[in-house]
Amino acid sequence: MTTQDYQLLIITVISIVLLIFLITSKLKFHPLLALLLTAIFVGFTSGLGIDKIVESIEAGAGSTLGETGVTIALGAMLGKILSDSGASDKIASSILHNASYKKLPWMMALAAFIIGIPMFFEVGLIMLLPLIFTIAKKLEDENKIKGSAYVAIGVPVIAALATMHGMVPPHPGPLISVNQFNANIGLTMIFGIICAIPTIIIAGPLYAKFITPRLSVKPNQDLLNQYTSENDNKDEQTKSVPTILAFSTILVPVIMMLLHAIAGVFFGEKTLQYKIFEFLGSPIIAMFIGVLYAITVLGYFNKQDTQKIRDALGSSLKPIAGIILIIAGGGAFGQVLEDSGVGTAIVHLAHSFSLSPLLMGWVVAALLSISTGSATVGIVGATNLIFPLVQADPNINKELLTISIGSGSLFFNYVNHGGFWLVKESFGMSMGETFKTITVVQSIVGICGLIMVLLLNAILGIF
C-alpha cells in the first residue's frame, strides 16, 4: 500500500458520502446531477487530467446507455404492450388463482430463478416489472399485505436475479473466471445452483417477510399506470388474451437468451451456429424480437389500431427516460472511480491480507465491485489476482473459486451501481429504502454465497 493508494481510498469514501448528502440533504439534488458532480469531484481530487475526466464521464455514461439503456427502453415498450393488451393482468390473475398470497413471494422467486438463468439482472427486472406491479397492486387493493406489497413481491425477484447473475454460468461474469481458470463449466453450473437455492430463499422470501412490514414503498403513479391495466375495458381485454399467448410474450426473449447459453456448451465460439445464437440471444436483439412478437400477436392479430399502438410505445418511454439517464450517471461515476486507480489500490490492499484463495477471491471481488460500481470489474480483478495461485496449487477447487468470486462481486450494491438506481427509481424508493432492499439483499446474497462455497469445499474435502 502506497500513500497514493490510501488517498484514493479516502477520496472514494468521501465521494460516496458527498453523493448521499447531495441527494438526501435539503439541497435535494437530482440524482443525475449529484452523480455527475461527484464524478467530477473524484476526477479532480484523484489527479485525473481535465480531458481524461470528460473522457471518463462520456465513456462511462455511453457504455452504460449502450449496454443497459436500449434494453430498458425495449423492456418498457414490452411492458406497455403487455399492460394495454391485458396480457400482464392475465398472467397475474393466473398466478394469483393458483397460489395463496403467502406463497406468492416464493413463486416470484422461482420465476426469477428460471428467468435469471439466461438474463442479466437489469434485463430480468425490467421484464418482470409489469408482473411485479400488477400482482402487488392486486394485493394492495385487497389489503392482503401488511406494509408494502411492492417490496413483498419485488425483493424475492431482486434476490433471485442477482444471485443467478453473479454465481451461475452462462452469465458473462462467472464465464470470465471459468475460462481463465479452465474450470469445468458443467460442474460450475451445478455447484452454482446448489449455492444459489438457499441463498435465494434467505435473501428473497425470508428477508422480504422481515422487511415488508417496515416499508411503505409505492412506485410512481405514471409508472404504475404504464405497467398495470387501468383501462375501463380491461376485463374484456383480459378475457380476449389466451393464457398461453400471454405467457409466451414474456418467454420469447427468455428462450432466445437461454438458447444462446445452451449453444455455448455444444458449439465452439468460432462456429457459425454459435455466432447465430449469440446474435439472437444478445439482450438487445432478444428484447427487440420480443417486442416485435408482442406487437404482432397482441396488437396486429387482435386488430388493434396501429396509431394507438405507436402512441402507446412512444408514451412508454416517458416514465423511464429519467431512470435511464440516472443509470448513465451511475456509469459515469463508476468509470471515473475506475480510471482514477481505485481498483489498483484495492488490489494492493488485498495483498496485505493472508487469506485462503476462496476467501481472498471473494474479498477482492467485493472490494473492487464496491469501489468501482462494476461487478464485472470485481470479477476480472479478482480472477487475475488469484490466477497465479490456481496455477501453483492444483488442489484449489476452481469451480468453487469461480462461484466465490462471483458472489463477492454482488456484495453491497450501492450508489455507484446501475442496478441500485434502477431499483430506486422503478419502485419510487428513497435512498434509505433502496439501501434496505437491493443493498441489503445483495449483501445477504454475497455472504450466503461465500458460506455455501466454504461449506461445499469442506464437504468435498472429506471425500
C-alpha positions as a Markdown table, in Angstrom:
| # | Residue | x | y | z |
|---|---|---|---|---|
| 1 | Met | 0.0 | 0.0 | 0.0 |
| 2 | Thr | 1.4 | 3.4 | -1.1 |
| 3 | Thr | 0.4 | 6.9 | 0.1 |
| 4 | Gln | -1.5 | 7.4 | -3.2 |
| 5 | Asp | -3.4 | 4.2 | -2.5 |
| 6 | Tyr | -4.6 | 5.5 | 0.8 |
| 7 | Gln | -5.5 | 8.8 | -0.7 |
| 8 | Leu | -7.6 | 7.1 | -3.4 |
| 9 | Leu | -9.5 | 5.0 | -0.8 |
| 10 | Ile | -10.2 | 8.1 | 1.2 |
| 11 | Ile | -11.4 | 10.0 | -1.8 |
| 12 | Thr | -13.7 | 7.1 | -2.7 |
| 13 | Val | -15.3 | 7.1 | 0.8 |
| 14 | Ile | -15.7 | 10.9 | 0.7 |
| 15 | Ser | -17.2 | 10.8 | -2.7 |
| 16 | Ile | -19.9 | 8.4 | -1.6 |
| 17 | Val | -20.7 | 10.4 | 1.4 |
| 18 | Leu | -20.9 | 13.6 | -0.8 |
| 19 | Leu | -23.2 | 11.8 | -3.2 |
| 20 | Ile | -25.6 | 10.7 | -0.4 |
| 21 | Phe | -25.5 | 14.2 | 1.1 |
| 22 | Leu | -26.4 | 16.0 | -2.2 |
| 23 | Ile | -29.4 | 13.7 | -2.7 |
| 24 | Thr | -30.8 | 13.4 | 0.8 |
| 25 | Ser | -30.0 | 16.8 | 2.3 |
| 26 | Lys | -32.1 | 20.0 | 2.0 |
| 27 | Leu | -30.3 | 20.6 | -1.3 |
| 28 | Lys | -32.3 | 17.7 | -2.9 |
| 29 | Phe | -30.1 | 17.4 | -5.9 |
| 30 | His | -31.5 | 15.3 | -8.7 |
| 31 | Pro | -29.5 | 12.0 | -8.7 |
| 32 | Leu | -28.2 | 12.6 | -12.3 |
| 33 | Leu | -26.7 | 16.0 | -11.3 |
| 34 | Ala | -25.4 | 14.6 | -8.0 |
| 35 | Leu | -23.7 | 11.7 | -9.8 |
| 36 | Leu | -22.0 | 13.9 | -12.3 |
| 37 | Leu | -20.9 | 16.5 | -9.7 |
| 38 | Thr | -19.4 | 13.7 | -7.6 |
| 39 | Ala | -17.7 | 12.1 | -10.6 |
| 40 | Ile | -16.0 | 15.5 | -11.4 |
| 41 | Phe | -15.0 | 15.8 | -7.7 |
| 42 | Val | -13.3 | 12.4 | -7.8 |
| 43 | Gly | -11.6 | 13.2 | -11.1 |
| 44 | Phe | -10.0 | 16.4 | -9.8 |
| 45 | Thr | -9.1 | 15.2 | -6.4 |
| 46 | Ser | -7.6 | 11.9 | -7.7 |
| 47 | Gly | -5.4 | 13.8 | -10.2 |
| 48 | Leu | -7.0 | 12.9 | -13.4 |
| 49 | Gly | -6.4 | 15.4 | -16.2 |
| 50 | Ile | -9.3 | 17.6 | -17.3 |
| 51 | Asp | -9.5 | 15.9 | -20.7 |
| 52 | Lys | -9.5 | 12.5 | -19.0 |
| 53 | Ile | -12.3 | 13.4 | -16.6 |
| 54 | Val | -14.6 | 14.4 | -19.5 |
| 55 | Glu | -13.5 | 11.2 | -21.5 |
| 56 | Ser | -14.2 | 9.0 | -18.5 |
| 57 | Ile | -17.7 | 10.6 | -17.9 |
| 58 | Glu | -18.6 | 10.2 | -21.6 |
| 59 | Ala | -17.2 | 6.6 | -21.7 |
| 60 | Gly | -19.0 | 5.5 | -18.5 |
| 61 | Ala | -22.3 | 7.1 | -19.4 |
| 62 | Gly | -22.1 | 6.0 | -23.0 |
| 63 | Ser | -21.2 | 2.3 | -22.3 |
| 64 | Thr | -24.0 | 2.1 | -19.7 |
| 65 | Leu | -26.6 | 3.5 | -22.1 |
| 66 | Gly | -25.3 | 1.2 | -24.8 |
| 67 | Glu | -25.5 | -1.9 | -22.7 |
| 68 | Thr | -28.5 | -1.2 | -20.5 |
| 69 | Gly | -30.3 | 1.9 | -21.7 |
| 70 | Val | -31.6 | 0.5 | -25.0 |
| 71 | Thr | -32.6 | -2.8 | -23.3 |
| 72 | Ile | -34.5 | -0.9 | -20.6 |
| 73 | Ala | -36.3 | 1.1 | -23.3 |
| 74 | Leu | -37.3 | -2.0 | -25.2 |
| 75 | Gly | -38.4 | -3.6 | -21.9 |
| 76 | Ala | -40.6 | -0.5 | -21.2 |
| 77 | Met | -42.2 | -0.9 | -24.6 |
| 78 | Leu | -42.9 | -4.6 | -24.0 |
| 79 | Gly | -44.3 | -3.8 | -20.6 |
| 80 | Lys | -46.7 | -1.3 | -22.1 |
| 81 | Ile | -47.9 | -3.7 | -24.7 |
| 82 | Leu | -48.5 | -6.4 | -22.0 |
| 83 | Ser | -50.4 | -3.9 | -19.9 |
| 84 | Asp | -52.6 | -2.4 | -22.7 |
| 85 | Ser | -53.5 | -5.7 | -24.1 |
| 86 | Gly | -54.4 | -7.2 | -20.7 |
| 87 | Ala | -51.7 | -9.8 | -21.0 |
| 88 | Ser | -49.9 | -8.8 | -17.8 |
| 89 | Asp | -53.2 | -8.8 | -15.9 |
| 90 | Lys | -54.0 | -12.3 | -17.4 |
| 91 | Ile | -50.6 | -13.6 | -16.2 |
| 92 | Ala | -51.1 | -12.1 | -12.7 |
| 93 | Ser | -54.6 | -13.4 | -12.4 |
| 94 | Ser | -53.4 | -16.9 | -13.4 |
| 95 | Ile | -50.7 | -16.8 | -10.7 |
| 96 | Leu | -53.0 | -15.4 | -8.1 |
| 97 | His | -55.6 | -18.0 | -8.9 |
| 98 | Asn | -53.1 | -20.8 | -8.4 |
| 99 | Ala | -51.4 | -19.6 | -5.2 |
| 100 | Ser | -52.3 | -18.1 | -1.8 |
| 101 | Tyr | -50.8 | -14.6 | -1.2 |
| 102 | Lys | -48.4 | -16.2 | 1.3 |
| 103 | Lys | -46.9 | -18.3 | -1.5 |
| 104 | Leu | -46.6 | -15.5 | -4.0 |
| 105 | Pro | -43.1 | -14.3 | -2.9 |
| 106 | Trp | -41.9 | -17.9 | -3.3 |
| 107 | Met | -43.5 | -18.3 | -6.7 |
| 108 | Met | -42.0 | -14.9 | -7.9 |
| 109 | Ala | -38.6 | -16.1 | -6.6 |
| 110 | Leu | -38.9 | -19.3 | -8.6 |
| 111 | Ala | -40.0 | -17.4 | -11.7 |
| 112 | Ala | -37.0 | -15.0 | -11.4 |
| 113 | Phe | -34.7 | -18.0 | -10.7 |
| 114 | Ile | -35.7 | -19.5 | -14.1 |
| 115 | Ile | -35.7 | -16.2 | -16.0 |
| 116 | Gly | -32.4 | -15.3 | -14.3 |
| 117 | Ile | -30.6 | -18.3 | -15.9 |
| 118 | Pro | -30.0 | -16.6 | -19.2 |
| 119 | Met | -30.9 | -12.9 | -18.3 |
| 120 | Phe | -28.8 | -10.1 | -16.9 |
| 121 | Phe | -30.1 | -8.6 | -13.6 |
| 122 | Glu | -31.3 | -5.3 | -15.2 |
| 123 | Val | -32.9 | -7.1 | -18.2 |
| 124 | Gly | -34.7 | -9.6 | -16.0 |
| 125 | Leu | -36.0 | -6.9 | -13.6 |
| 126 | Ile | -37.4 | -4.8 | -16.5 |
| 127 | Met | -39.0 | -7.9 | -17.9 |
| 128 | Leu | -40.7 | -8.7 | -14.6 |
| 129 | Leu | -41.8 | -5.2 | -13.6 |
| 130 | Pro | -45.2 | -5.5 | -15.2 |
| 131 | Leu | -45.8 | -8.7 | -13.4 |
| 132 | Ile | -44.5 | -7.4 | -10.1 |
| 133 | Phe | -46.5 | -4.2 | -10.2 |
| 134 | Thr | -49.7 | -6.0 | -11.4 |
| 135 | Ile | -49.6 | -8.6 | -8.6 |
| 136 | Ala | -48.6 | -6.2 | -6.0 |
| 137 | Lys | -51.3 | -3.7 | -6.9 |
| 138 | Lys | -53.9 | -6.5 | -6.6 |
| 139 | Leu | -52.6 | -7.5 | -3.2 |
| 140 | Glu | -52.6 | -3.8 | -2.2 |
| 141 | Asp | -56.2 | -3.3 | -3.3 |
| 142 | Glu | -57.3 | -6.3 | -1.4 |
| 143 | Asn | -55.3 | -5.3 | 1.7 |
| 144 | Lys | -53.6 | -8.7 | 1.7 |
| 145 | Ile | -50.2 | -7.5 | 2.8 |
| 146 | Lys | -49.1 | -5.6 | 5.9 |
| 147 | Gly | -46.6 | -3.0 | 4.6 |
| 148 | Ser | -45.5 | -2.6 | 1.0 |
| 149 | Ala | -46.9 | -5.2 | -1.4 |
| 150 | Tyr | -44.3 | -4.0 | -3.9 |
| 151 | Val | -41.5 | -4.9 | -1.6 |
| 152 | Ala | -43.0 | -8.2 | -0.7 |
| 153 | Ile | -43.1 | -9.2 | -4.4 |
| 154 | Gly | -40.1 | -7.3 | -5.6 |
| 155 | Val | -37.4 | -8.4 | -3.1 |
| 156 | Pro | -37.6 | -12.1 | -4.0 |
| 157 | Val | -37.2 | -11.2 | -7.6 |
| 158 | Ile | -34.2 | -8.9 | -6.9 |
| 159 | Ala | -32.6 | -11.7 | -4.8 |
| 160 | Ala | -33.1 | -14.4 | -7.4 |
| 161 | Leu | -32.0 | -12.3 | -10.4 |
| 162 | Ala | -28.9 | -11.0 | -8.6 |
| 163 | Thr | -27.9 | -14.5 | -7.4 |
| 164 | Met | -28.1 | -16.0 | -10.8 |
| 165 | His | -26.4 | -13.1 | -12.4 |
| 166 | Gly | -23.3 | -13.3 | -10.3 |
| 167 | Met | -22.9 | -17.0 | -9.3 |
| 168 | Val | -24.2 | -19.2 | -12.2 |
| 169 | Pro | -22.8 | -19.5 | -15.7 |
| 170 | Pro | -23.5 | -18.8 | -18.6 |
| 171 | His | -23.6 | -15.2 | -17.3 |
| 172 | Pro | -20.5 | -13.3 | -18.5 |
| 173 | Gly | -19.1 | -12.7 | -15.0 |
| 174 | Pro | -18.8 | -16.3 | -14.0 |
| 175 | Leu | -17.7 | -17.3 | -17.5 |
| 176 | Ile | -14.7 | -14.9 | -17.2 |
| 177 | Ser | -13.4 | -17.0 | -14.3 |
| 178 | Val | -14.4 | -20.3 | -15.8 |
| 179 | Asn | -12.3 | -19.5 | -18.9 |
| 180 | Gln | -9.4 | -18.1 | -17.1 |
| 181 | Phe | -9.2 | -20.9 | -14.5 |
| 182 | Asn | -10.0 | -23.6 | -17.2 |
| 183 | Ala | -12.8 | -24.7 | -14.8 |
| 184 | Asn | -15.4 | -27.3 | -15.7 |
| 185 | Ile | -18.5 | -25.2 | -16.8 |
| 186 | Gly | -20.9 | -28.1 | -16.1 |
| 187 | Leu | -19.7 | -28.6 | -12.5 |
| 188 | Thr | -19.6 | -24.8 | -12.0 |
| 189 | Met | -23.3 | -24.6 | -13.0 |
| 190 | Ile | -24.2 | -27.5 | -10.7 |
| 191 | Phe | -22.3 | -26.1 | -7.7 |
| 192 | Gly | -23.6 | -22.6 | -8.6 |
| 193 | Ile | -27.2 | -23.8 | -8.5 |
| 194 | Ile | -26.6 | -25.7 | -5.2 |
| 195 | Cys | -25.2 | -22.5 | -3.7 |
| 196 | Ala | -27.9 | -20.3 | -5.3 |
| 197 | Ile | -31.0 | -22.1 | -3.9 |
| 198 | Pro | -30.6 | -21.5 | -0.2 |
| 199 | Thr | -29.1 | -18.1 | -0.9 |
| 200 | Ile | -32.2 | -17.0 | -2.9 |
| 201 | Ile | -34.5 | -18.4 | -0.1 |
| 202 | Ile | -32.8 | -16.4 | 2.6 |
| 203 | Ala | -32.2 | -13.2 | 0.7 |
| 204 | Gly | -35.6 | -13.4 | -1.1 |
| 205 | Pro | -38.8 | -14.6 | 0.5 |
| 206 | Leu | -37.5 | -14.8 | 4.1 |
| 207 | Tyr | -35.9 | -11.3 | 4.1 |
| 208 | Ala | -39.0 | -10.0 | 2.2 |
| 209 | Lys | -41.2 | -11.3 | 5.0 |
| 210 | Phe | -39.0 | -9.4 | 7.5 |
| 211 | Ile | -38.6 | -6.1 | 5.7 |
| 212 | Thr | -42.1 | -5.7 | 4.1 |
| 213 | Pro | -44.0 | -4.5 | 7.2 |
| 214 | Arg | -41.3 | -1.9 | 7.8 |
| 215 | Leu | -41.6 | -0.2 | 4.5 |
| 216 | Ser | -44.4 | 1.7 | 2.7 |
| 217 | Val | -42.9 | 1.8 | -0.8 |
| 218 | Lys | -45.1 | 2.6 | -3.8 |
| 219 | Pro | -43.9 | 3.2 | -7.3 |
| 220 | Asn | -44.6 | 6.5 | -9.2 |
| 221 | Gln | -48.2 | 6.6 | -10.4 |
| 222 | Asp | -47.1 | 7.2 | -14.0 |
| 223 | Leu | -45.0 | 4.0 | -13.9 |
| 224 | Leu | -47.8 | 2.1 | -12.2 |
| 225 | Asn | -50.3 | 3.2 | -14.9 |
| 226 | Gln | -47.9 | 2.1 | -17.6 |
| 227 | Tyr | -47.3 | -1.4 | -16.2 |
| 228 | Thr | -50.8 | -2.2 | -14.9 |
| 229 | Ser | -54.1 | -2.3 | -16.7 |
| 230 | Glu | -56.2 | 0.7 | -15.8 |
| 231 | Asn | -58.4 | 0.7 | -18.9 |
| 232 | Asp | -62.2 | 0.6 | -18.4 |
| 233 | Asn | -62.4 | -2.4 | -20.6 |
| 234 | Lys | -59.5 | -4.4 | -19.0 |
| 235 | Asp | -61.8 | -7.3 | -18.1 |
| 236 | Glu | -62.7 | -7.7 | -21.8 |
| 237 | Gln | -59.1 | -7.4 | -22.8 |
| 238 | Thr | -58.0 | -10.0 | -20.2 |
| 239 | Lys | -60.6 | -12.5 | -21.4 |
| 240 | Ser | -59.6 | -11.9 | -25.0 |
| 241 | Val | -55.9 | -12.8 | -24.4 |
| 242 | Pro | -55.4 | -16.6 | -24.1 |
| 243 | Thr | -53.2 | -17.6 | -21.1 |
| 244 | Ile | -50.6 | -19.4 | -23.3 |
| 245 | Leu | -50.3 | -16.4 | -25.6 |
| 246 | Ala | -49.9 | -14.0 | -22.6 |
| 247 | Phe | -47.1 | -16.1 | -21.1 |
| 248 | Ser | -45.4 | -16.6 | -24.5 |
| 249 | Thr | -44.8 | -12.8 | -24.8 |
| 250 | Ile | -42.6 | -12.9 | -21.8 |
| 251 | Leu | -41.0 | -16.2 | -22.6 |
| 252 | Val | -39.8 | -15.4 | -26.2 |
| 253 | Pro | -36.8 | -13.3 | -25.2 |
| 254 | Val | -36.1 | -15.6 | -22.3 |
| 255 | Ile | -35.9 | -18.6 | -24.5 |
| 256 | Met | -33.7 | -16.8 | -27.0 |
| 257 | Met | -31.2 | -15.9 | -24.4 |
| 258 | Leu | -31.4 | -19.5 | -23.0 |
| 259 | Leu | -30.6 | -21.0 | -26.4 |
| 260 | His | -27.6 | -18.7 | -26.6 |
| 261 | Ala | -26.4 | -20.1 | -23.3 |
| 262 | Ile | -27.0 | -23.7 | -24.4 |
| 263 | Ala | -25.2 | -23.1 | -27.7 |
| 264 | Gly | -22.1 | -22.1 | -25.7 |
| 265 | Val | -22.0 | -25.7 | -24.3 |
| 266 | Phe | -22.5 | -27.5 | -27.6 |
| 267 | Phe | -20.7 | -25.3 | -30.2 |
| 268 | Gly | -17.4 | -23.6 | -30.3 |
| 269 | Glu | -17.3 | -19.8 | -30.1 |
| 270 | Lys | -16.0 | -19.5 | -33.7 |
| 271 | Thr | -18.6 | -21.7 | -35.3 |
| 272 | Leu | -21.4 | -20.3 | -37.4 |
| 273 | Gln | -24.0 | -22.0 | -35.2 |
| 274 | Tyr | -22.8 | -20.3 | -32.1 |
| 275 | Lys | -22.5 | -16.9 | -33.7 |
| 276 | Ile | -26.1 | -17.1 | -34.9 |
| 277 | Phe | -27.3 | -18.0 | -31.4 |
| 278 | Glu | -25.0 | -15.3 | -29.9 |
| 279 | Phe | -26.6 | -12.7 | -32.1 |
| 280 | Leu | -30.2 | -13.8 | -31.5 |
| 281 | Gly | -29.6 | -14.2 | -27.8 |
| 282 | Ser | -27.9 | -10.9 | -27.1 |
| 283 | Pro | -30.1 | -8.9 | -24.7 |
| 284 | Ile | -30.9 | -6.1 | -27.2 |
| 285 | Ile | -31.8 | -8.4 | -30.1 |
| 286 | Ala | -33.7 | -10.8 | -27.9 |
| 287 | Met | -35.7 | -7.9 | -26.4 |
| 288 | Phe | -36.2 | -6.3 | -29.8 |
| 289 | Ile | -37.6 | -9.5 | -31.2 |
| 290 | Gly | -39.7 | -9.9 | -28.1 |
| 291 | Val | -41.3 | -6.5 | -28.7 |
| 292 | Leu | -42.0 | -7.3 | -32.3 |
| 293 | Tyr | -43.6 | -10.6 | -31.3 |
| 294 | Ala | -45.8 | -8.8 | -28.7 |
| 295 | Ile | -46.8 | -6.1 | -31.2 |
| 296 | Thr | -47.8 | -8.8 | -33.7 |
| 297 | Val | -49.7 | -11.3 | -31.6 |
| 298 | Leu | -51.2 | -8.8 | -29.1 |
| 299 | Gly | -51.7 | -5.9 | -31.4 |
| 300 | Tyr | -51.9 | -6.6 | -35.1 |
| 301 | Phe | -53.5 | -10.1 | -34.8 |
| 302 | Asn | -56.1 | -8.6 | -32.3 |
| 303 | Lys | -56.8 | -5.8 | -34.9 |
| 304 | Gln | -55.7 | -3.1 | -32.6 |
| 305 | Asp | -55.5 | 0.4 | -34.0 |
| 306 | Thr | -51.9 | 0.8 | -35.3 |
| 307 | Gln | -51.7 | 4.5 | -34.5 |
| 308 | Lys | -52.7 | 3.7 | -30.9 |
| 309 | Ile | -50.0 | 1.1 | -30.7 |
| 310 | Arg | -47.4 | 3.6 | -31.9 |
| 311 | Asp | -48.6 | 6.2 | -29.5 |
| 312 | Ala | -48.5 | 3.7 | -26.6 |
| 313 | Leu | -45.0 | 2.7 | -27.5 |
| 314 | Gly | -43.9 | 6.3 | -27.6 |
| 315 | Ser | -45.6 | 7.1 | -24.3 |
| 316 | Ser | -43.9 | 4.1 | -22.6 |
| 317 | Leu | -40.6 | 5.8 | -22.9 |
| 318 | Lys | -41.5 | 8.9 | -20.9 |
| 319 | Pro | -41.7 | 7.4 | -17.4 |
| 320 | Ile | -38.4 | 5.6 | -17.8 |
| 321 | Ala | -36.4 | 8.4 | -19.5 |
| 322 | Gly | -35.2 | 9.7 | -16.2 |
| 323 | Ile | -34.3 | 6.2 | -14.9 |
| 324 | Ile | -32.1 | 5.6 | -18.0 |
| 325 | Leu | -30.2 | 8.9 | -17.5 |
| 326 | Ile | -29.7 | 8.3 | -13.8 |
| 327 | Ile | -28.3 | 4.8 | -14.6 |
| 328 | Ala | -26.0 | 6.5 | -17.1 |
| 329 | Gly | -24.9 | 8.9 | -14.4 |
| 330 | Gly | -24.0 | 6.0 | -12.2 |
| 331 | Gly | -22.0 | 4.5 | -15.1 |
| 332 | Ala | -20.1 | 7.8 | -15.4 |
| 333 | Phe | -19.3 | 7.9 | -11.7 |
| 334 | Gly | -18.1 | 4.3 | -11.7 |
| 335 | Gln | -15.9 | 4.9 | -14.7 |
| 336 | Val | -14.2 | 7.9 | -13.1 |
| 337 | Leu | -13.5 | 5.8 | -10.0 |
| 338 | Glu | -12.1 | 3.0 | -12.1 |
| 339 | Asp | -9.9 | 5.4 | -14.2 |
| 340 | Ser | -8.6 | 7.1 | -11.1 |
| 341 | Gly | -6.9 | 4.0 | -10.0 |
| 342 | Val | -9.1 | 2.9 | -7.1 |
| 343 | Gly | -9.1 | -0.7 | -8.4 |
| 344 | Thr | -5.3 | -0.9 | -8.2 |
| 345 | Ala | -5.4 | 0.5 | -4.7 |
| 346 | Ile | -7.9 | -2.2 | -3.7 |
| 347 | Val | -5.7 | -4.9 | -5.1 |
| 348 | His | -2.8 | -3.6 | -3.1 |
| 349 | Leu | -4.9 | -3.6 | 0.0 |
| 350 | Ala | -5.9 | -7.2 | -0.6 |
| 351 | His | -2.3 | -8.3 | -1.0 |
| 352 | Ser | -1.7 | -7.2 | 2.6 |
| 353 | Phe | -4.0 | -9.9 | 4.0 |
| 354 | Ser | -3.2 | -13.6 | 4.3 |
| 355 | Leu | -6.3 | -15.5 | 3.3 |
| 356 | Ser | -7.2 | -18.7 | 1.6 |
| 357 | Pro | -7.8 | -18.5 | -2.1 |
| 358 | Leu | -11.5 | -18.9 | -1.8 |
| 359 | Leu | -11.8 | -16.2 | 0.7 |
| 360 | Met | -9.3 | -14.0 | -1.0 |
| 361 | Gly | -11.2 | -14.2 | -4.3 |
| 362 | Trp | -14.4 | -13.2 | -2.5 |
| 363 | Val | -12.8 | -10.2 | -0.6 |
| 364 | Val | -11.0 | -8.8 | -3.7 |
| 365 | Ala | -14.1 | -9.1 | -5.9 |
| 366 | Ala | -16.3 | -7.5 | -3.2 |
| 367 | Leu | -13.9 | -4.6 | -2.7 |
| 368 | Leu | -13.4 | -3.9 | -6.4 |
| 369 | Ser | -17.1 | -4.1 | -7.0 |
| 370 | Ile | -18.0 | -1.7 | -4.2 |
| 371 | Ser | -15.3 | 0.8 | -5.1 |
| 372 | Thr | -15.8 | 0.8 | -8.9 |
| 373 | Gly | -19.5 | 0.1 | -9.2 |
| 374 | Ser | -19.0 | -2.8 | -11.5 |
| 375 | Ala | -19.4 | -6.5 | -10.7 |
| 376 | Thr | -17.5 | -7.3 | -13.9 |
| 377 | Val | -14.5 | -5.3 | -12.8 |
| 378 | Gly | -14.7 | -7.1 | -9.4 |
| 379 | Ile | -14.7 | -10.5 | -11.1 |
| 380 | Val | -11.9 | -9.6 | -13.7 |
| 381 | Gly | -9.7 | -8.1 | -11.0 |
| 382 | Ala | -10.1 | -11.0 | -8.5 |
| 383 | Thr | -9.7 | -13.6 | -11.3 |
| 384 | Asn | -6.4 | -12.1 | -12.4 |
| 385 | Leu | -5.1 | -11.7 | -8.9 |
| 386 | Ile | -5.9 | -15.3 | -7.9 |
| 387 | Phe | -4.9 | -16.9 | -11.2 |
| 388 | Pro | -1.2 | -17.4 | -10.2 |
| 389 | Leu | -2.3 | -19.3 | -7.0 |
| 390 | Val | -4.5 | -21.6 | -9.2 |
| 391 | Gln | -1.5 | -22.3 | -11.4 |
| 392 | Ala | 0.7 | -23.1 | -8.4 |
| 393 | Asp | -1.8 | -25.2 | -6.4 |
| 394 | Pro | -3.8 | -27.8 | -8.4 |
| 395 | Asn | -5.8 | -28.7 | -5.2 |
| 396 | Ile | -7.7 | -25.4 | -5.4 |
| 397 | Asn | -11.3 | -26.1 | -6.4 |
| 398 | Lys | -11.6 | -23.9 | -9.5 |
| 399 | Glu | -15.3 | -24.3 | -9.8 |
| 400 | Leu | -16.0 | -23.2 | -6.2 |
| 401 | Leu | -13.4 | -20.4 | -6.6 |
| 402 | Thr | -15.4 | -19.1 | -9.6 |
| 403 | Ile | -18.6 | -19.0 | -7.5 |
| 404 | Ser | -16.8 | -17.4 | -4.6 |
| 405 | Ile | -15.5 | -14.6 | -6.8 |
| 406 | Gly | -19.0 | -14.2 | -8.4 |
| 407 | Ser | -20.8 | -14.0 | -5.0 |
| 408 | Gly | -18.2 | -11.5 | -3.8 |
| 409 | Ser | -18.9 | -9.2 | -6.8 |
| 410 | Leu | -22.5 | -9.0 | -5.7 |
| 411 | Phe | -21.8 | -7.8 | -2.1 |
| 412 | Phe | -23.0 | -4.3 | -1.1 |
| 413 | Asn | -24.6 | -3.0 | -4.3 |
| 414 | Tyr | -24.7 | 0.8 | -3.7 |
| 415 | Val | -24.8 | 4.2 | -5.2 |
| 416 | Asn | -22.2 | 3.7 | -7.9 |
| 417 | His | -24.0 | 0.6 | -9.3 |
| 418 | Gly | -26.5 | 1.0 | -12.1 |
| 419 | Gly | -28.8 | -1.7 | -10.5 |
| 420 | Phe | -29.1 | 0.4 | -7.4 |
| 421 | Trp | -30.6 | 3.3 | -9.3 |
| 422 | Leu | -32.8 | 1.1 | -11.4 |
| 423 | Val | -34.4 | -0.4 | -8.3 |
| 424 | Lys | -34.7 | 3.0 | -6.6 |
| 425 | Glu | -36.4 | 4.8 | -9.5 |
| 426 | Ser | -38.5 | 1.9 | -10.6 |
| 427 | Phe | -40.0 | 1.4 | -7.2 |
| 428 | Gly | -40.1 | 5.0 | -6.2 |
| 429 | Met | -37.9 | 4.5 | -3.2 |
| 430 | Ser | -35.9 | 6.9 | -1.0 |
| 431 | Met | -32.2 | 6.3 | -0.6 |
| 432 | Gly | -32.8 | 4.6 | 2.8 |
| 433 | Glu | -35.5 | 2.3 | 1.4 |
| 434 | Thr | -33.2 | 1.4 | -1.6 |
| 435 | Phe | -30.4 | 0.6 | 0.9 |
| 436 | Lys | -32.8 | -1.7 | 2.9 |
| 437 | Thr | -33.8 | -3.5 | -0.3 |
| 438 | Ile | -31.2 | -4.1 | -3.0 |
| 439 | Thr | -28.1 | -3.2 | -0.9 |
| 440 | Val | -29.0 | -5.5 | 2.0 |
| 441 | Val | -30.4 | -8.2 | -0.3 |
| 442 | Gln | -27.2 | -8.3 | -2.4 |
| 443 | Ser | -25.1 | -8.2 | 0.7 |
| 444 | Ile | -27.0 | -11.3 | 2.0 |
| 445 | Val | -26.5 | -12.9 | -1.3 |
| 446 | Gly | -22.8 | -12.3 | -1.2 |
| 447 | Ile | -22.4 | -13.6 | 2.3 |
| 448 | Cys | -24.6 | -16.6 | 1.8 |
| 449 | Gly | -22.8 | -17.4 | -1.4 |
| 450 | Leu | -19.5 | -17.4 | 0.4 |
| 451 | Ile | -20.8 | -19.6 | 3.3 |
| 452 | Met | -22.2 | -22.1 | 0.8 |
| 453 | Val | -18.9 | -22.2 | -1.1 |
| 454 | Leu | -16.9 | -22.8 | 2.1 |
| 455 | Leu | -19.4 | -25.5 | 3.2 |
| 456 | Leu | -19.3 | -27.3 | -0.1 |
| 457 | Asn | -15.5 | -27.1 | -0.1 |
| 458 | Ala | -15.4 | -28.7 | 3.3 |
| 459 | Ile | -17.7 | -31.4 | 2.3 |
| 460 | Leu | -15.8 | -32.2 | -0.9 |
| 461 | Gly | -12.6 | -32.2 | 1.1 |
| 462 | Ile | -13.8 | -35.1 | 3.2 |
| 463 | Phe | -14.2 | -37.2 | 0.1 |
